[in-house]
Amino acid sequence: MKIQMIVERFQKLLSGQFIRNVSWLGAAELISRIFRLGTTVILAHLFSRQDYGLLAVIYTTIDFANIFTLRSGIGAKIIQADERDVETICNTSYWLNWILCISVFIVQCIAAFPIAYFYKNTQLIYPLCTVALVYLILPNFLVQSALIERENRLKITALCNGVQSILSSIITLFLAARGMGIWAIVWAMVLTTPVWIVIGRINHSWRTPKFFTLERWREITNFGGTLLGVELLGILRWNIDYLIIGRFLGLEILGLYYFAFNAGLGISLSVLATFVSALLPYLCEVRGDINLLKERFFSSLKKTSAILIPVIILQAILVPFYVPIVFGQKWIPAIPLVVLLCLSALSFSLSRPTYILLNTVDKVGINLGLQLIYTLIFTISLLIAVQWGIFWVAVSVLISNIVPSVLGSIWAIRHVFNKNLFVPVTDTKL
């Protein structure tokens, strides 16, 4: 009887619309991860630490530049917009996307030169300029993608992720085998991004507006602009370790750390991203009702933690065994770093859903304040730890990720669900 009750409770935990969306995204992520794992294993044998260091700089630059497209903020505005405003918001968002993305393309091409000077490596200039071409592709599908998420058809998003990941892995391996080094990654990113255009247009009827319009642009940019600060601090927090390590310890040590990140924390974050991407539209449907919102949030949080936490712990235990076997003996020095970075993902099972919750109820200002605190603590701890070497940097990443974000998330959740402070949002899609 007890076993049957446990089974029934577990089945109930893994049921519902949120889990169905997560299942689609999870299936796509599983397929993507299999291909990425194969790619990572092969590249670990083909690439040097120096190559990984260069990749870390390129991805860091992309992450920062992508924030200034306001992609997350504009998309979130479309998802949570009132039904009567959707067409206007979408039309204006389309033109705003072009203005912002062209600007980011130009800025990244110019910034490639001082970035190369900062890291004392001119090999960075042309790859950074080439990968910026992605920004000229984004406006062609961003509105369709946001509308698809708004309609909770995340199996389409999953399809895009899966197809792009598979094609990217194939192109990367093909070019890497021919000795193209980091260019294999750069061209794979550029050539596979149009997948989103094709699948988005096939699966949604929204099309490019016939006339240029910026109606209600301030409303969109104000929302996206506030999120810009939050996202920028988040990206700074995610990448400040690369900047500090690359500057003080060199690109080769950065390459070792970047490998450890991808072999450890990167896997857990991929699982987490699957849940988080499904959470915003799921919560936005009930953001005017505190009881329904609370029920959906804590239900989603339990489901996320029930899957993510065991995955993280199991991976950390297996690190000493799979790293030398899968990636090769030359990466054995990275094992302690992989374990520590892997465990640091435990805090994100709470902090990332909390981040989505605050955006859902328009409390992006609180998100901004929390991210500022997290970033300051993270940066100070890194600057102190880097004096003793890369191992202590990884230790500081673990501690400064878990302690502040867990405490901040608990406070934020209590604040949102305080009935005396809760202000119902009237433009729900119920």
C-alpha positions as CSV (number, residue, x, y, z in Angstrom):
1,M,0.0,0.0,0.0
2,K,2.8,2.5,0.9
3,I,4.6,1.7,-2.3
4,Q,1.4,2.3,-4.3
5,M,0.9,5.6,-2.6
6,I,4.5,6.7,-3.3
7,V,4.0,5.7,-7.0
8,E,0.8,7.6,-7.2
9,R,2.3,10.7,-5.6
10,F,5.3,10.6,-8.0
11,Q,2.9,10.2,-11.0
12,K,0.9,13.2,-9.8
13,L,4.2,15.2,-9.4
14,L,5.2,14.5,-13.0
15,S,1.8,15.3,-14.5
16,G,0.3,18.5,-15.9
17,Q,0.9,21.1,-18.6
18,F,4.2,22.3,-17.2
19,I,5.7,18.8,-17.3
20,R,4.3,18.1,-20.8
21,N,6.1,21.2,-22.0
22,V,9.2,20.2,-20.1
23,S,9.0,16.7,-21.6
24,W,9.1,18.1,-25.1
25,L,12.0,20.4,-24.2
26,G,13.7,17.7,-22.2
27,A,13.5,15.2,-25.1
28,A,15.0,17.8,-27.4
29,E,17.7,18.6,-24.8
30,L,18.4,14.9,-24.4
31,I,19.0,14.5,-28.1
32,S,21.0,17.7,-28.2
33,R,23.1,16.6,-25.3
34,I,23.9,13.3,-26.9
35,F,25.2,15.0,-30.0
36,R,26.9,17.7,-27.9
37,L,28.5,15.1,-25.7
38,G,29.9,13.4,-28.7
39,T,31.2,16.7,-30.1
40,T,32.7,17.7,-26.7
41,V,34.5,14.3,-26.4
42,I,36.0,14.6,-29.9
43,L,36.9,18.3,-29.4
44,A,38.5,17.5,-26.1
45,H,41.0,15.3,-28.0
46,L,41.4,17.8,-30.9
47,F,41.5,21.1,-29.1
48,S,44.3,22.4,-26.8
49,R,43.8,24.4,-23.6
50,Q,44.6,27.5,-25.7
51,D,41.7,26.7,-28.1
52,Y,39.3,26.3,-25.1
53,G,40.5,29.6,-23.8
54,L,39.8,31.3,-27.1
55,L,36.3,29.7,-27.1
56,A,35.6,31.0,-23.6
57,V,36.4,34.6,-24.7
58,I,34.2,34.2,-27.9
59,Y,31.2,32.8,-26.0
60,T,31.6,35.5,-23.2
61,T,31.5,38.2,-25.8
62,I,28.4,36.7,-27.5
63,D,26.7,36.4,-24.1
64,F,27.3,40.1,-23.3
65,A,26.3,41.3,-26.8
66,N,23.2,39.2,-26.9
67,I,21.9,41.0,-23.8
68,F,21.8,44.3,-25.6
69,T,19.5,42.9,-28.3
70,L,16.8,43.0,-25.4
71,R,15.9,39.5,-26.8
72,S,14.7,38.2,-23.4
73,G,12.9,41.4,-22.4
74,I,11.0,41.9,-25.7
75,G,10.1,38.2,-25.9
76,A,8.8,38.3,-22.3
77,K,6.7,41.3,-23.1
78,I,5.1,39.5,-26.0
79,I,4.4,36.5,-23.9
80,Q,2.7,38.4,-21.1
81,A,0.9,41.0,-23.2
82,D,-2.9,41.4,-23.1
83,E,-4.6,39.7,-26.1
84,R,-5.9,43.0,-27.5
85,D,-2.4,44.4,-27.5
86,V,-0.5,41.5,-29.0
87,E,-0.5,42.6,-32.7
88,T,0.7,46.1,-31.9
89,I,3.4,44.7,-29.5
90,C,4.6,42.2,-32.1
91,N,4.8,44.7,-35.0
92,T,6.8,47.2,-32.9
93,S,8.9,44.5,-31.5
94,Y,9.9,43.3,-35.0
95,W,11.3,46.7,-36.0
96,L,12.9,47.2,-32.6
97,N,14.6,43.9,-33.0
98,W,16.2,45.1,-36.3
99,I,17.4,48.4,-34.8
100,L,18.9,46.7,-31.8
101,C,20.5,43.8,-33.6
102,I,22.1,45.9,-36.3
103,S,23.5,48.1,-33.6
104,V,24.9,45.1,-31.7
105,F,26.4,43.7,-34.8
106,I,28.3,46.9,-35.5
107,V,29.4,47.3,-31.9
108,Q,30.7,43.8,-31.6
109,C,32.8,44.1,-34.8
110,I,34.3,47.3,-33.4
111,A,34.8,45.8,-29.9
112,A,36.7,42.8,-31.4
113,F,39.9,44.9,-31.5
114,P,40.0,46.1,-27.9
115,I,39.0,42.6,-26.7
116,A,41.9,41.1,-28.7
117,Y,44.2,43.7,-27.1
118,F,42.9,42.9,-23.6
119,Y,43.7,39.2,-24.0
120,K,46.8,39.9,-26.0
121,N,45.7,37.6,-28.8
122,T,44.9,38.9,-32.3
123,Q,43.4,35.5,-33.3
124,L,40.1,36.7,-31.7
125,I,39.3,39.6,-34.1
126,Y,38.0,37.7,-37.2
127,P,36.0,35.1,-35.3
128,L,34.3,37.7,-33.2
129,C,33.3,39.7,-36.3
130,T,32.1,36.6,-38.1
131,V,30.0,35.3,-35.3
132,A,28.3,38.7,-35.1
133,L,26.5,37.8,-38.3
134,V,24.1,35.8,-36.1
135,Y,22.6,39.1,-34.9
136,L,21.5,39.9,-38.4
137,I,19.5,36.6,-38.5
138,L,17.7,37.0,-35.1
139,P,15.0,39.5,-36.1
140,N,13.7,37.1,-38.7
141,F,12.3,34.7,-36.1
142,L,12.2,36.3,-32.6
143,V,8.6,37.4,-32.8
144,Q,7.4,34.0,-34.0
145,S,9.4,32.3,-31.3
146,A,7.8,34.4,-28.5
147,L,4.3,33.9,-29.9
148,I,4.9,30.1,-30.0
149,E,6.0,30.3,-26.3
150,R,3.0,32.5,-25.5
151,E,0.7,29.8,-26.8
152,N,2.5,27.1,-24.8
153,R,3.5,25.2,-27.9
154,L,6.9,24.5,-26.6
155,K,7.3,21.3,-28.6
156,I,8.0,23.7,-31.5
157,T,10.7,25.4,-29.5
158,A,12.1,21.9,-28.6
159,L,12.1,21.0,-32.3
160,C,14.2,24.1,-33.1
161,N,16.6,23.4,-30.3
162,G,17.0,19.8,-31.3
163,V,17.5,20.4,-35.0
164,Q,19.9,23.2,-34.5
165,S,22.0,21.3,-32.0
166,I,22.2,18.2,-34.3
167,L,23.2,20.3,-37.3
168,S,25.7,22.3,-35.3
169,S,27.4,19.2,-34.0
170,I,27.7,17.8,-37.5
171,I,29.1,21.0,-38.9
172,T,31.5,21.4,-36.0
173,L,32.9,17.9,-36.2
174,F,33.2,18.1,-40.0
175,L,35.2,21.4,-39.9
176,A,37.2,20.5,-36.8
177,A,38.3,17.2,-38.4
178,R,39.8,19.4,-41.2
179,G,41.9,21.4,-38.8
180,M,39.8,24.6,-38.7
181,G,40.1,25.0,-34.9
182,I,37.8,27.5,-33.3
183,W,36.4,28.4,-36.7
184,A,34.6,25.1,-36.6
185,I,32.5,26.4,-33.7
186,V,32.1,29.9,-35.2
187,W,30.7,28.7,-38.6
188,A,28.5,26.1,-36.9
189,M,26.8,28.9,-34.9
190,V,26.3,31.1,-38.0
191,L,25.1,28.4,-40.4
192,T,22.6,26.7,-38.1
193,T,20.7,29.8,-36.7
194,P,18.4,30.0,-39.8
195,V,16.8,26.8,-38.6
196,W,14.7,28.9,-36.3
197,I,13.4,31.0,-39.2
198,V,12.3,28.0,-41.2
199,I,10.6,26.1,-38.4
200,G,9.1,29.3,-36.9
201,R,7.5,30.4,-40.2
202,I,6.1,26.9,-40.8
203,N,4.5,26.7,-37.4
204,H,3.1,30.2,-36.9
205,S,1.1,32.5,-39.1
206,W,2.5,35.8,-37.9
207,R,4.4,37.6,-40.7
208,T,6.5,40.7,-41.1
209,P,4.4,43.9,-40.8
210,K,3.9,45.8,-44.1
211,F,4.6,49.2,-42.6
212,F,7.3,50.5,-40.2
213,T,5.9,51.3,-36.8
214,L,7.2,52.0,-33.3
215,E,3.9,52.4,-31.6
216,R,4.2,51.8,-27.8
217,W,8.0,51.4,-28.2
218,R,8.6,53.1,-24.9
219,E,6.4,50.5,-23.1
220,I,8.4,47.7,-24.7
221,T,11.8,49.2,-24.2
222,N,11.1,50.2,-20.6
223,F,10.2,46.7,-19.7
224,G,13.1,45.2,-21.7
225,G,15.4,47.9,-20.5
226,T,14.8,47.0,-16.8
227,L,15.3,43.4,-17.7
228,L,18.5,44.5,-19.5
229,G,20.0,45.5,-16.2
230,V,19.0,42.2,-14.6
231,E,20.3,40.2,-17.5
232,L,23.5,42.2,-17.8
233,L,24.3,41.6,-14.2
234,G,23.4,38.0,-14.6
235,I,25.7,37.6,-17.6
236,L,28.4,39.5,-15.8
237,R,28.1,37.2,-12.9
238,W,28.2,34.2,-15.3
239,N,31.3,35.4,-17.1
240,I,33.3,37.5,-14.7
241,D,35.2,34.4,-13.8
242,Y,36.4,34.0,-17.4
243,L,37.4,37.7,-17.5
244,I,39.4,37.5,-14.3
245,I,41.0,34.1,-15.0
246,G,41.9,35.0,-18.5
247,R,43.5,38.3,-17.4
248,F,45.3,37.1,-14.3
249,L,46.1,33.4,-15.0
250,G,46.3,33.4,-18.8
251,L,44.3,31.8,-21.6
252,E,45.7,28.3,-21.0
253,I,44.4,28.2,-17.4
254,L,41.2,29.8,-18.7
255,G,40.9,26.9,-21.2
256,L,41.3,24.3,-18.4
257,Y,38.6,26.1,-16.4
258,Y,36.3,26.5,-19.4
259,F,36.6,22.8,-20.1
260,A,35.7,22.1,-16.5
261,F,32.7,24.3,-16.7
262,N,31.4,22.5,-19.8
263,A,32.1,19.0,-18.5
264,G,30.5,19.8,-15.1
265,L,28.2,22.8,-14.6
266,G,27.2,23.0,-18.3
267,I,25.4,19.7,-18.2
268,S,23.4,20.6,-15.2
269,L,22.5,24.0,-16.5
270,S,21.2,22.4,-19.7
271,V,18.7,20.3,-17.6
272,L,17.8,23.5,-15.7
273,A,17.3,25.5,-18.9
274,T,14.7,23.0,-20.0
275,F,12.5,23.7,-17.0
276,V,13.1,27.4,-16.9
277,S,12.1,28.0,-20.5
278,A,8.7,26.4,-19.9
279,L,8.1,28.2,-16.6
280,L,7.4,31.8,-17.8
281,P,4.3,31.2,-20.0
282,Y,3.0,28.6,-17.4
283,L,3.1,31.2,-14.6
284,C,1.9,34.1,-16.7
285,E,-1.4,32.4,-17.3
286,V,-2.3,32.8,-13.6
287,R,-0.3,35.8,-12.5
288,G,-3.5,37.7,-11.4
289,D,-4.4,35.1,-8.8
290,I,-2.0,34.7,-5.9
291,N,-3.3,31.3,-4.9
292,L,-3.1,29.7,-8.4
293,L,0.3,31.4,-8.9
294,K,1.6,30.1,-5.6
295,E,0.3,26.6,-6.4
296,R,1.9,26.5,-9.9
297,F,5.2,28.0,-8.7
298,F,5.8,25.6,-5.8
299,S,4.5,22.6,-7.9
300,S,7.0,23.5,-10.6
301,L,9.8,24.1,-8.0
302,K,9.2,20.6,-6.6
303,K,9.3,19.0,-10.0
304,T,12.5,20.9,-11.0
305,S,14.3,20.0,-7.8
306,A,13.1,16.4,-7.8
307,I,14.9,15.9,-11.1
308,L,17.8,18.4,-11.1
309,I,19.3,17.8,-7.6
310,P,19.8,14.0,-8.0
311,V,21.3,14.6,-11.5
312,I,23.8,17.1,-10.1
313,I,24.8,14.9,-7.1
314,L,25.2,11.8,-9.3
315,Q,27.3,13.7,-11.8
316,A,29.6,15.1,-9.1
317,I,30.2,11.6,-7.8
318,L,31.0,10.2,-11.3
319,V,33.3,13.0,-12.4
320,P,36.6,11.3,-11.3
321,F,35.6,8.2,-13.3
322,Y,34.2,9.6,-16.6
323,V,36.6,12.6,-17.2
324,P,39.8,10.6,-17.9
325,I,37.9,7.8,-19.7
326,V,35.7,10.0,-21.9
327,F,37.8,13.1,-22.4
328,G,41.3,11.8,-22.1
329,Q,44.2,11.8,-19.6
330,K,45.3,15.4,-20.4
331,W,42.1,16.7,-18.6
332,I,42.8,14.9,-15.3
333,P,44.0,18.2,-13.7
334,A,40.5,19.5,-14.3
335,I,38.7,16.9,-12.2
336,P,38.5,18.9,-8.9
337,L,37.3,21.9,-10.8
338,V,34.6,19.9,-12.6
339,V,33.3,18.5,-9.2
340,L,33.2,22.0,-7.6
341,L,31.5,23.7,-10.6
342,C,29.0,20.8,-10.9
343,L,27.9,21.2,-7.2
344,S,27.6,25.0,-7.6
345,A,24.6,24.3,-9.9
346,L,22.5,23.1,-6.8
347,S,21.6,26.7,-6.0
348,F,20.1,27.4,-9.4
349,S,17.3,24.9,-8.9
350,L,15.9,27.5,-6.6
351,S,17.3,30.9,-7.8
352,R,16.3,30.5,-11.5
353,P,12.6,29.7,-10.9
354,T,12.6,32.6,-8.4
355,Y,14.0,34.9,-11.1
356,I,11.1,33.8,-13.5
357,L,8.6,34.3,-10.7
358,L,9.7,37.9,-10.1
359,N,9.5,38.7,-13.8
360,T,6.0,37.1,-14.0
361,V,4.6,39.6,-11.4
362,D,6.5,42.6,-12.9
363,K,9.0,42.8,-9.9
364,V,12.0,43.1,-12.2
365,G,13.4,45.8,-9.9
366,I,13.8,43.3,-7.2
367,N,15.6,41.0,-9.6
368,L,17.9,43.8,-10.5
369,G,18.7,44.5,-6.9
370,L,19.4,40.8,-6.1
371,Q,21.5,40.3,-9.2
372,L,23.6,43.4,-8.2
373,I,24.2,41.9,-4.7
374,Y,25.0,38.5,-6.2
375,T,27.4,40.0,-8.7
376,L,29.3,42.1,-6.2
377,I,29.8,39.1,-3.8
378,F,30.8,36.9,-6.7
379,T,33.3,39.3,-8.1
380,I,34.9,40.2,-4.8
381,S,35.3,36.5,-3.9
382,L,36.9,35.8,-7.3
383,L,39.4,38.6,-7.0
384,I,40.5,37.3,-3.6
385,A,40.6,33.6,-4.7
386,V,42.5,34.2,-7.9
387,Q,45.6,35.1,-5.9
388,W,45.8,31.4,-4.7
389,G,45.2,29.8,-8.1
390,I,42.5,28.1,-10.1
391,F,41.4,25.6,-7.5
392,W,40.4,28.3,-5.0
393,V,38.6,30.2,-7.8
394,A,36.4,27.1,-8.2
395,V,35.9,26.9,-4.4
396,S,34.8,30.6,-4.4
397,V,32.4,30.0,-7.3
398,L,30.7,27.2,-5.3
399,I,30.4,29.2,-2.1
400,S,29.4,32.5,-3.6
401,N,26.8,30.8,-5.8
402,I,25.0,28.8,-3.1
403,V,24.9,31.0,0.0
404,P,23.8,34.4,-1.4
405,S,21.4,33.1,-4.0
406,V,19.6,30.7,-1.7
407,L,19.1,33.4,1.0
408,G,18.0,35.9,-1.6
409,S,15.6,33.5,-3.3
410,I,13.9,32.6,0.0
411,W,13.4,36.3,0.8
412,A,12.0,37.0,-2.7
413,I,9.5,34.2,-2.7
414,R,8.2,35.3,0.7
415,H,7.9,38.8,-0.6
416,V,5.9,37.8,-3.7
417,F,3.5,35.7,-1.8
418,N,2.9,38.1,1.0
419,K,-0.9,38.8,0.6
420,N,-0.5,42.3,2.1
421,L,1.9,43.3,-0.7
422,F,0.5,41.3,-3.6
423,V,-0.9,43.4,-6.4
424,P,-3.0,41.4,-9.0
425,V,-1.9,41.8,-12.6
426,T,-5.0,42.4,-14.7
427,D,-3.7,41.7,-18.2
428,T,-3.6,37.9,-17.9
429,K,-4.5,35.6,-20.7
430,L,-7.0,33.5,-18.7
